Amino acid sequence: MSSPQQKRPKKSRPTYMTSIVSISLILLVLGLIGTFFIQSTRLTQSVKENMAVQLVLMESLNESDRLQYAKQLGAEVFVKDLEQVSKKAAAELMIEDLGEDFISTIGYNPLPDAIILHLNAAYSNNDSLAWIKDEILATKNVSAVNYDENLTENITKFSANVLIGMLIFLALLILVSFIIIDNTIRLAMFSQRFTIRSMQLVGAKKWFITKPFVLRAIFNGFLSAMLASLLLLLGVYLFEKYVINLNVFSNYLDFAMIGASLIIVGVVISLISTYFVVRKYLRMKLDDLY
């Protein structure tokens, strides 16, 4: 016969803290991958926009014509910025590089007036450059358009391969994350199976039973994403302070996008997993709960 003073068994509680920490760590990994993806995209864009396209101007153009043409060229949608290089300035640079005055040797300056273009990243590929070259030569203001076709092709292939590889890896990681988070939530909800059954036996409707768990799942997912975002920001800050400064989050919009993505992923996965776990316990027979 049990003693009156015997303590009643404590009601088990769902391991929400374990679930939140586990989801946070998974979201942190997703955030790191997203950060690397943004950085690699930005680096590729920077390389494309720093690639130089040299326009050799016609000898017949006077200074006024050159200035007018440069102004028209700068207004084109494919131009990021441009620099005018006079034949005198080009000669000075070459003399500095060679270490001798070649003009004194040959008696004249053979270098032409030129314009150095930097294109917007979207136009820094061989197909666009071929079209741009034809458009520029058709103006009769330029005698030649010079750029490194091999470099352009290699940059285009590299950026395409990085994009495809990162998207595939990110998709696989999200799938694995969903499975891990789903299992974590199932373990957290396991101790609640009898509570769900008790509510069902007293006549509670399915949505009435499901609602508090769904709301808790939304809160847990949001909390996990915020924790992951803080850990990501702290990790990037320490890395830049003690290893190398990459200005990862120099643009606050990048971090805002990653943080928002983590919140969406954390809430959606937590919500879906919790909903289906609760529905599963609602359909189970009493004997199956043990």
Summary of the structure (lengths in Angstrom):
residues: 290
radius of gyration: 31.9
end to end distance: 25.2
largest distance: 118.9
contacts: 797
relative contact order: 0.15
helix: 70%
strand: 8%
